[in-house]
């Protein structure tokens, strides 16, 4: 009886290992595709990206100042 339980548990572990390798390789492929799409988007819209970054500098400085004031008040 105990041997059957051990065999069943071993089979479940082997099935989980074999199934997870397929999932992790799929995740890897999807990750590579996303990285490639991101690089293409960055190359095509680099000028617009710089414009957005420049536009956010003021907001970032305001938020950093507000956080600094809040910390200083403590």
C-alpha positions, 0 to 999 in steps of 0.5 A: 500500500505504501509503495503504491502511494510513493509511486503515485507521488513520484509520477505526479512529481515527474508530470509536474516537472515535465509540464513546467519545462514546456511552460517556462520555455513558452514564457521565455519565447514570449519574453524574447518577443516582448523585448524585440517589440520593445526595441523596435518601438524604442527605435521607431519612436525615440524622438517622441520618447525623449519629448515625454521624458523632458515633459515629465522632468518638471512633474518629477521634480515637484513630486520629489520636492513634496516627498522631501518636505513630507520627510523633513516634517517628521 
